[in-house]
Amino acid sequence: GTKLDSAYTERKITVMKLRKKVSLVAIAAALTMGIAAFAASGIVSNWFSSSSSTPDYKSLPTQQQVVKDIGYEAVLIDNFENGYTFKEGSIVKNNLADDNGNSIEKFKSLSLYYEKNDDTVIFTQDKFDSQIPLMGEAVSSINDTDIYYYSYTNKLVPADYKLTEADKKAEENGELVFSYGASEVKISKIQSVTWRKDGLQYSLMQIDGALSAAELSDMAKEAASY
């Protein structure tokens, strides 16, 4: 493959509004931006996301509502077989930009939150034209759809945070991914499964969560069979 300039592999994420819990949109973007992404009009090196600090959905929306809000149909699940149940949902505004901050593509997506015993799984659904490789490795598949598993440590930092030498080294070798826009520094273990189907990209993500890679993968198979 082509050798990519390391500048393009930086994960720069800015979050306009943070949820109280943790900046999930920043983390979701970091998952996707690990590898330089190519779009028709340039190289995507920044993924800006914002969502309201209060949920847009308190109960599972209808397909009609989702199409009105984000412009396309989504996979809507009330309960997963393993007991994770819909809690709330958010509409996310996304802007993919190049190194100079010029917008390449804008789109809306959906983040649905599922809970079981205070443990959360975030089900995100995106539809965009830019070519962004999936992170991680293919761990299973269902009906010709490959499911990729990826995990990393995320360091959530304030917008004006300056990276230390140790930070820079950890970022270079992939030990840490930085997300900007937090009120304080917080380190979290992130894991996700991602798949693509019918022009949409889906991911199930946990932050310091209780599930194993296999359990997350089983949830992905269930969602991918809809």
N, C-alpha and C positions, 0 to 999 in steps of 0.2 A: 504493500500500500504506500501511499504518499507519506512522506515524513512531514509532520505538522509542526509549525512554529509553536514553541511552548507558550508563547503569549496567548495563543488562541485556546489553550487548554485550561487557562485560568478559569476558575469558577467565580464569577463576580455576580452577586445577587443583591439587589436592593429591595427592601420591603417598605412600602409606604406606611401601612398600618399593621400593627402586630396584634395578634390574638393574645389574650392574657396568658394562655397556657405556654405557647412557644410558637415561633414563627414558622408555621407549617408550609406556607407557600414558598418561603425561601428554601426550605429543605427539599421540597419536591422539585424545585428548579435545580438545585445543586445535583440531585440525582441524575438529572437529564443532561446537565451541561458538562459532564466529566470529559467528554471528548468533543473536539471541535465539530461544529455542525455546519453543513453547507446549505445555503438557500440560494435560490435563483439569482438574487440581487446582491449577494455578499456572504460573508462568513458570520454566522451567529456566534457571538462570544459573550453576550449578556442576556440574561432572562430576567426581566423585571415583572414582578407579580404583586397584585394587591387584592385584598378582600376586606369586607367590612368586619369590624371587630365584634359585631353581633351577627348571629347566624341569619342567613336569608330564609332558611327553611327549618321550621320546628317539627314538621312531620314530613314524611316522604312525599316529594312533589309528584304530580302527575306528569306523564310524558308530554302532554299539551303545554303544561307550565314550563317545563325544561326547554322545549323547543322555542317558546316565546322568550325565555331568559337568556339562553346561550346560543340558539340558532341551529341546534341539531339534537337528535334523539340520544338518550343515554341509557345505560343499563341501570334499572332501578330495583333494588333488592331491599325488602323489609328486614329479613333475618337470614343470616348465613346458617348453614347446617350445624356449624360448631357452636352456635348460640350467640354470636355477635349480632346485636340488634341496632337498627338505625336510631341515632340520637338527634343529629342535626345536620344541616348542610349549608354550604356557602358557594356563591358564585365568585369565581376568580377572574380578574382581568389580567391578561398577559400581554407583554410587549417583548418581542425578540429583537435584539439590536446588535449592531456590529461594534467593533472596538471603540469607535468614536461616538457611540451612543445613538447613531442613526437608526431609526426603526426599520426593520426588515419585514416584520409581520406582527399584526395584533390579532388576538382572538380571546374568546371567553371560554372558561372551562368550569368544571364542577368538582367540588370536594365534598364527599359524604362521609360523615363520622359514625363509626359503629363501636358499640361498647359492650363489654362483658366483664363483670367483677372489677369495674374501674380500670379496665385495660382497653386501650383505644386502637382501632385500625382505621386508617384514612383511605378511602377509595376515591381516587382522582381520575377524571376522564377528560382528555384533551383532544382537540381536533385542529391540526395545523398543517400547512403545506411544506414548511422547511424540513430538510432531511436531517434528522438528529438520531445518531446511533443509540441503541439501547445499551445501558450500562450493565455490567455483570456478566454472568454466564448462564447459558440455557440449562435449566435444571429439570424441566419436564415439558410435555406438550399435550395439547388436546385438540383433536380435529385439525391437524396441520398448523395449529397456533403454538409457537414456542413461548415458554414462560421463562423469563430471565430473573435470577436472584442477584441482589447486590446489597452489600452492607459496608458501612463506613462510620467513622466518628466525626460528628459535626461540632464545630465550635462556633456558637452564636455570639457575635460581638457587636458593640455599639458602632454606629456609622463612621465615627472618626477614629476607630481603633487602628493603631499602628502595629503591624506584624513584627514580632521579635525575630531574632535569627533562628531560634528554635522553631518558631511558628513557620517561618519560610521553608525550613528544611522539611518539616512534617508535611507541609502542603505539597512540596515538590515530589516527595516520595509516596504521596497518596494516603498518608496516615491520617491526615486531617483535612476536612473541607470547611471553609469559612463561609458563614452567612452573616451579612451585615444588617444592622438596623435594630438590634436588641437594646433593651435598657441596661442590661448587665451581661457579663460573660457567662455562658452556660455551655457545658459539654454534654453531648448526648450521643447514644449509640443508635444509628439509623439502620433499618433494614427494609428492603422493599422487593416486591416481585412486580415485573412489568411485562406487558404483552401488547401486541398490535392486532387489531381485527377490524375489517371493513373500514379502513381509513381513520380509525380512532386509536389513540394510545391510552392504555389503562394502567394504573398502578395501585397496589395495595401496600401501604407503608405503616411501619410502627416506629415510634420514638421511645427508646428504653422499654420496649414492649415485652410481653410474656411468651409470644409464639415462637416456635422453631421455624427454620427455613421450610421444612416439609409441611408444617401446618399452614403457613402463609401460602405456599404453593397449592395446597389443596383448596384454599379459599379462591385462589386465582382460577383454578380449573372450573370451580363452580360458577364463578362470575363469567368466565369465557364461554360457558356452555349456553348462556342466555341468547 
